[in-house]
Amino acid sequence: MKKLFIGLALLFSLALTGCGGTINTGNVGVRTSFGKVDPQEVHEGIYLALFSHVDEYTAKETSIELENLQPRARDNLTLKDLDATVYYKTNPSKIAEFVSTHSGQSAQLKGEHFYRAGYFLVQNIAKGQLSDEVSKLDSLTLHQNRQKLEDAVRVSVQAELDKDPSVRGTFEITRVVVRTVMTDPTIEDAIRQAVSAQKQLEAKEKQIEIAKKDAEIEKTRASGKAAANAALNQTLTKDYLQHEYNEALLACAQRAGCTMIVGSAGNTLLNVGK
């Protein structure tokens, strides 16, 4: 027990004197001895560095800010401003290998004690792929296709990274967020006019549909009336009218106050008394 205590005390003493340090949870260390990178990562916890130097790298999800980009859209119009954030994770078991083969591609941002592996590599690829994907969309539709653009950039950046055998399996692009899409003011005005015109067109189309329905209703009504008149004309035959006339004469003959008037054209008018 005493030896264990002495050993721990020695480790802490070495750490305090600059001969060691601590790797935080979720990070790994990369040890460099006499200018050569050790292929084995230093895991979280206390480490010793008597004749070497250890840099701490994050293995957590990290982000890259892409700002003030001005890519050209498919309609050959340049955006005024496009800002995006690319999120990615690094395989902790491949960080040391990447650092040894890709010098200068990692970054330590201001105020951070750790490095972000592959920061500049992912940043450069993301810028290129973002411009490529924007060129496939019209500037007037970028606002409506933001999710489509984000998904396309995520897939294309991952595919571009995986093309390099020395990088494949090292980075995972987890998501892309397009924060700002600003077109030229003249384009913004064109968008508003296009939206207004579309709304007017939709209103006109709706009016046309209503007019068509009203016409169909009137046509149905007219057809119904015509059918009824045709049926009535078929019913009022000469024999039927003669029969009704005879019935009227009989009814008149049975009433004392019934008067029959014969017109000049031979038409007979009856006044059946009540």
Secondary structure, DSSP 4 states (H G I P E B T S, - for coil): -HHHHHHHHHHHHHHHTTSEEEEPTTEEEEEEETTEE-SSPBPSEEEE-SSSEEEEEE-S-EEEEEEEE--B-TTS-B-SEEEEEEEEEE-GGGHHHHHHHSTT--B--TT-SSBBTTHHHHHHHHHHHHHHHHTTS-GGGTTTTHHHHHHHHHHHHHHHHHTSTTTTTTEEEEEEEEEEEE--HHHHHHHHHHHHHHHHHHHHHHHHHHHHHHHHHHHHHHHHHHHHHHHHHHHS-HHHHHHHHHHHHHHHHT-TT-EEEE-TTS-EEEE---
